[in-house]
Amino acid sequence: MVVGARRAGLSISQSAQLLGFSRTTISRVYKEWCEKGKTSSMWQSCGRKCLVDARGQRRMGRLIQADRRATLTEITTRYNQGMEQSICEATTRTTLRRMGYNSRRPHRVPLISTTNRKKRLQFARAHQNWTVEDWKNVAWSDESRFLLRHSDGRVRIWRKQNENMDPSCLVTTVQAGGGGVMVWGMFSWHTLGPLVPIGHRLNAMDYLSIVSDHVHPFMTTMYPSSDGYFQQDNAPCHKARIISNWFLEHDNEFTVLQWPPQSPDLNPIEHLWDVVERELRALDVHPTNLHQLQDAILSIWANISKECFQHLVESMPRRIKAVLKAKGGQTQY
């Protein structure tokens, strides 16, 4: 750019003003081009030579692949074994970052047994040709518990070495999270369904009341042609005999979707619980008792946007493909 400006007839001052460099820089660059034909600063040849070459990076990559949980010290020690020139932990850290590796908390996923992995794969194969229009006929349900107080391990603070017990640097905890509110909810692509607070641990009789008082009217209203599917997981109260008998008595009105075990990644309502949790954390005034917590949860649920839960249902074909690709294993959802 400097050479082009000068050869176009611009003066040193005009070139400096146009390109945003000093007059000295314009003069030096153009002089080097005229005398030496120099077109690069050649800074890449400066500095100390990297101790870990391409071959060393491949070696370090194999160490990472062999043990993802290895510490920086362990990686450095294993790398130096059998090497003529050893490296320090700082070099290991720099090399790993250059290779694109960063220390991250592992993503939490449910442990899937071999048997349940096969069931997940069978479910995905049976529904791999379902389109978004087909998934619109499914009503999703689940239970979730929200704590009044919880300790977030992701919180970090700035403090000096001697401020570890300063009140502003502490996170207080209470036994069992100070209590919580359990809720049952359902939704479909068309609308959010009811959110029902549960006073205690859900048993078969309580769930029967929910099914008859909330599931039945929702399904008959949203799917009057009896083409709807009701989704529930495999919790013990869902599989009780009185629940199964009730569904058999109403199988002419809607169908219960046969759900694979250990498959929260396939249930989009799990993401709605995450929305509620994040909104609770973002409240300016946090609930101080269970009644306030319940009111806040109900309010947040009622204000979830239509675009939000519809987008989740529309992701079902991608979720099914992810399970097929993982051969029934864990997915990113």
Summary of the structure (lengths in Angstrom):
residues: 333
radius of gyration: 30.4
end to end distance: 48.6
largest distance: 94.4
contacts: 818
relative contact order: 0.11
helix: 51%
strand: 9%
